[in-house]
Amino acid sequence: MGCEEQREPPIVDGLLSYLVAFVTVLASQKNQRLGDMAAHTLVVRK
């Protein structure tokens, strides 16, 4: 057949996405998620 490209399982891709989101929240001064930063919103807690 030929050379087939090996791909990582979708679970690894999902974990990488969560890791990026987690690091983003930790790095932001207001603990905002990427979507919050893009929409210029923030989470209000009592």
C-alpha positions as CSV (number, residue, x, y, z in Angstrom):
1,M,0.0,0.0,0.0
2,G,2.5,2.7,1.0
3,C,3.5,4.8,3.9
4,E,0.7,5.6,6.2
5,E,0.8,8.5,8.5
6,Q,0.3,7.6,12.2
7,R,-2.0,9.9,14.0
8,E,-2.4,10.4,17.7
9,P,-5.7,9.2,19.2
10,P,-8.4,11.8,19.6
11,I,-8.1,11.5,23.4
12,V,-4.6,12.9,23.3
13,D,-5.8,15.8,21.1
14,G,-8.6,16.6,23.6
15,L,-6.2,16.5,26.6
16,L,-3.9,18.9,24.8
17,S,-6.8,21.3,24.2
18,Y,-7.7,21.2,27.9
19,L,-4.1,21.7,28.9
20,V,-3.8,24.8,26.7
21,A,-7.1,26.2,28.2
22,F,-5.9,25.5,31.7
23,V,-2.6,27.3,31.2
24,T,-4.4,30.2,29.6
25,V,-6.6,30.6,32.7
26,L,-3.6,30.4,35.0
27,A,-1.7,32.9,32.9
28,S,-4.5,35.5,32.6
29,Q,-4.7,38.2,35.3
30,K,-8.4,37.8,35.7
31,N,-8.5,34.0,35.4
32,Q,-10.4,34.3,32.1
33,R,-10.9,31.6,29.6
34,L,-10.0,32.1,25.9
35,G,-13.6,32.7,25.0
36,D,-14.0,35.2,27.8
37,M,-10.9,37.1,26.5
38,A,-12.2,37.1,22.9
39,A,-15.7,38.3,24.0
40,H,-14.3,40.8,26.6
41,T,-16.4,39.2,29.3
42,L,-15.6,38.0,32.8
43,V,-17.0,35.7,35.4
44,V,-18.6,37.3,38.4
45,R,-18.4,35.4,41.7
46,K,-20.1,36.2,45.0
